[in-house]
Amino acid sequence: MITTIAYACILASSYTQLPLSADWSKVERIGVPSYHFVDVERYRFSEPNLKNPNFYPIPTAKVTKDSYMNVLDQMDLANLITNTNRGERGPFLYLPVLAKCVQTQDPIWGKVIIAMLKNYHHSLQKIVEERKWFWDFEWPPVAMALYRHYLIEGKLMKSDSSWFRQIWLYYCRNLHVWDSEPTEWRGGCHRSMPEGLSKWLAAKWYPDIPEANRWRNLGQDNFRDFWRNKDIAQNDTGYMMGLLIMLTCISDQILGDDRYYTDPNMKRLWDRLLVEITPDGAINPYGPNGGYNSTADFRIFTLEQVARKTGHGQYRYGAHKLFNYLSYQHKDSDSFDKSPITPA
């Protein structure tokens, strides 16, 4: 209210009386370029009726595993795999292909993933030639750990495959998460954790490398920085999910158990994700964030995984709220971002 009054005063201070004969079409409007009010049409009914789609357009459909798989069918994966040279974005863009590979057990999907990963290696080498290093720290550790796990499970590669070893060690040895001179970071942060856990994975997978002890210690120190309080220092709805999505995807590979999901003191984090979901399935952003509901896809995956690991259905309920909200956004926005969403 105070802000509104203050803004009115500013407008009033620049106000000039125009003669009655003035051409109002030439008057320049002073103020914000657009208004962000809820459409009044939403309230034209005498009482709320959630069953009336004209009043409540966000779907309340039942969400099942098939709902997620149907998202894959809506993507043009056949066109995506015609070009396996996707540069630095390859590991992220091909996550839906991995989901399709796991769903169908058809090796064709795994073979194009392998081709993409080899092209990804060449892309990293070109970047290092030009810039001395790269700093793409968030998605590669998540994706590469998942690719390795499921490609081995599908018998499409071996745990000691030399081509994958070369890619991952090259990544770890040239990663500088702050795009700065060589150094290593620690702490429960969205940059330091991916670096530490990436190198811990490398030490776990390839214990014969010269960096193994140092990288293992770095990764364990980073995890302890988080595990000591089981909380995230970044008080926001954006950056915090970068840390959580990585742990959600690879913690069982790193730790060899499910403590990340099931430890009683982790419940406050999972409950926080749950209570931040509005009845519409939206998220009110606070702190640094990428925009309204900018991490809904991360949260769907995390809540589904926590529900699966703990057996507590309230987390799945929250994930389904988010899924329906994103379905509404997809349907009603002509400018919807068509980049792949990682199915849970």
Secondary structure, 3 states (H helix, E strand, C coil): CHHHHHHHHHHHHCCCCCCCCCCHHHCCCCCCCCCCCCCHHHHCCCCCCCCCCCCCCCCCCCCCHHHHHHHHHHCCHHHHCCCCCCHHHHHHHCHHHHHHHHHHCCHHHHHHHHHHHHHHHHHHHHHHHHHCCECCCCHHHHHHHHHHHHHHHCCCCCCCCHHHHHHHHHHHHHECCCCCCCCCCCCCCCCHHHHHHHHHHHHHHCCCCCCHHHHHHHHHHHHHHHHCCCCCCCCCCCHHHHHHHHHHHHHHHHHCCCHHHHCHHHHHHHHHHHHCECCCCCECCCCCCCCCCCCHHHHHHHHHHHHHHHCCHHHHHHHHHHHHHHHHHHHHCCCCCCCCCCCC
